[in-house]
């Protein structure tokens, strides 16, 4: 659903957005084809409590140049350059997450992680997309990192 108009569905191409500041960051938003969408804060809470495995599905280049979450499983959904599907994704995910286990998936803005969550669900996992991703949506100057996202929300991350 569209967060600004709950009666209007999101476009299939548009990544879901998180609740506004002060919104329901501890709830799961229902989703089609996977367990649901969660805020970066809830995903971090589950991960730090040991209730879920955090998998960063961004490319190796994104993690190297933009930043990464220490302790997250680095497993690209698509590979740079060319953004070809990672042929080792399924095996890597199965190795990282116990059968039937809970996984929270992180990408740049919360779009690729939807596709990865759907695939994880097909593999028998309880998969959640992390809304806003690592960098969040672009701001008025088309720059990421200023409007939402894991990093913006002050959750654990490092660069370099």
C-alpha positions, -999 to +999 in steps of 0.1 A: +000+000+000+010+036-006+020+050+028+006+085+019-026+069+008-034+035+024-061+028-002-037+031-032-013+003-038+024+009-043+037+007-079+053-026-086+085-008-095+086+015-065+103+004-033+082+005-002+089+034+022+090+033+060+066+049+084+072+086+089+092+097+119+073+087+150+055+061+130+052+024+138+088+013+135+081-019+155+054-034+133+056-056+103+040-044+071+023-072+052+038-080+018+031-102-012+054-131-017+074-128+015+069-124+053+068-086+053+085-052+054+102-039+085+118-007+096+156-006+099+152-003+137+131-034+140+154-054+117+184-043+138+166-052+170+158-087+157+194-091+144+211-079+176+188-102+197+197-132+176+162-136+163+171-131+127+201-132+103+210-099+087+219-104+050+233-074+030+224-081-006+242-051-021+271-056-044+306-060-031+314-026-046+286-009-027+296-024+006+333-015+000+327+021-012+295+032+006+297+013+039+287-020+055+271-034+086+297-053+107+284-088+114+260-088+085+263-116+060+276-101+028+257-119-001+251-099-033+218-105-050+233-092-082+270-087-091+288-056-103+296-048-131+265-055-152+242-064-123+241-101-133+223-124-109+246-140-084+246-177-092+258-185-056+229-166-039+208-196-031+236-216-017+250-187+002+216-179+018+211-216+027+245-216+044+239-184+063+203-190+076+191-221+093+163-239+075+130-222+082+148-194+100+142-157+100+162-134+077+162-097+072+175-085+039+192-051+033+200-034+000+206+003-010+171+015-009+148-014-001+140-025-037+165-053-045+159-068-011+122-073-020+133-096-048+158-113-025+131-117+002+108-134-024+135-158-034+144-165+003+107-173+009+108-197-021+138-214-003+117-219+028+129-190+049+109-164+069+121-134+049+117-097+056+126-067+035+142-038+053+124-006+044+145+023+032+176+001+027+211+012+037+211+046+021+174+056+020+156+075-007+172+104-027+166+139-012+156+170-032+192+171-046+190+135-057+215+125-030+210+094-008+219+092+029+199+122+040+163+107+040+159+075+058+179+043+057+200+022+080+229+046+081+207+077+085+189+061+114+222+057+134+223+019+133+257+001+133+278+006+102+313+012+091+331+025+060+363+012+045 
